[in-house]
């Protein structure tokens, strides 16, 4: 990672004009500057408070474990999510790179914790042989498995963790610590890159943990991870075979997500379990985490200044104008509180701090890219976005005064979203997950780590702290996309130099369990069996540890499934279990036996139907 720092977030001529503007404008700008300065310090301390090994709000959490929130009920967020933790660490690494050396111990503790977490057997699977366990979204804060039902797998976590560790590795290489990068940190990174290369073209759950499909956010982060992996591998004289998938990932990303009818990038494709518009801040978050200050606006990975990205921003922001009472009366082209997606019902469906901040960060990113290029192209795709903030906008290519004026309007627009956050931030500066859509009060999990991290990354961009991760070194996509993947089975290895334990590498073969099991809201299906990975026994409530995946359920076919590797050549007795909404269990009246393939044998699939009664 390269960080470019400059105080010129907008052109000097624009700053001069602002300084000479009306006193009310100057006072408002000063007030916002003061808020961001003080809140940035509060946010960084908020992140520190939520990291185990010393965090004041998360007693009992292991060192280096990033806790999502101290909240333990309504909702219980006292867990560590791979995605949230990695996004937080990317921010911390940027702060460290920019001079805050006090963060290094936290980063090193995180590295140690992740080496161990990679090896924890969980409902998604194991590290060896096929890395399936790396797709597990969350763990308890003592680095043990969470056996409850959840949206599994989530394929953005490994990519983001790899990015966080690669950015830190860049700073270590600049300090001459190549041996540490190569022998201690790279093995963790490589496991995650193997996973990305192997599973990028398989569906998983999105960053909101609700939709199973191919997520824009996930794909854009996977591409970045593979490109950075290729660059880092060359720097330390190693090979990154799975990184060769990057051009195909970019081809998939650039060819499939544009909704031409709606005029926006859709959040998910290949979806079977929900029916939504696809309007979602998933794309905004994806764009800012793929942001590279050196990339061109027509880059194939939808940079913030890209016309399709800007058109999407308008559609996403406008979707929240009429559904939140606190936004009532705010006209088009004016900042407001932003939620996740318009169909959201979680906690009643509300604006979130981190999504509102993401819009501001996106706009600061785009301004920086236009400023660096000293060129602005308004076309038919992004015209409506620009007309909202600069009514005189017309299609064309602009430089000089027109460019300065438009960027000034964009910066003011971005500042407005931060002002919305300021309006709904309590006096102590704490940031929860959500903002009540009716009262503006903080709602849901309090002291949310991701909210704090999002505030800091927004402030970094507003202060002119930009990143370049190497997009311009990426191989461009082929003319025709192919559904390829890298077969990494058998290559996953614990990062023992970073403290990971050895894992069982006995030969195992893949089994996909599938059952037709009609359920109602609050019910879930589990799998048990007479092998340890399935809990060790049938007809035993204490053995119920492995939830099945509902991602294939359709109105006409209630199919639950799970992929798992079991000891090769050993028959396994198994049984399905229906968990009732009150937590009790109803066991399938039938127990089954599956003949697991011998070592090197083919995938075995079961097709069963849940039966109750005697």
Secondary structure by P-SEA (a helix, b strand, c coil): cbbbbbcccccaaaaaaaaaccaaaaaaaaaaaaaaaaaaaaaaaaaaaacccccccccccccccccccccccccccccccaaaaaaaaaaaaaaaaaccccaaaaaaaaaaaaaaaaaccccccccccccccccccccccccccccccccccccaaaaaaaaaaaaaaaaaaaaccccccccccaaaaaaaaaaaaacccbbbbccccccccccaaaaaaaaaaaaaaaaaaaaaccccccccaaaaaaaaaaccccccccccccccccccccccccccaaaaaaaaaaccccccccccccccccaaaaaaaaaaaaccccccccccccccccccccccccccccccbbbbaaaaaaaaaaaaaaaaaaaaacbbbbcccaaaaaaaccccccccccccaaaaaaaaaaaaaaaaaaaaaaaaccccccccccccccccccccccccaaaaaaaaaaaaaaacccccccccccccccccccccccccccccccccccccccccccbbbbbbbbbbccccccbbbbbbcccccccccccccccccbbbbccccccccccccccccccccbbbbbbbbbbccccccccccbbbbbbcccccccbbbbbbbbbccc
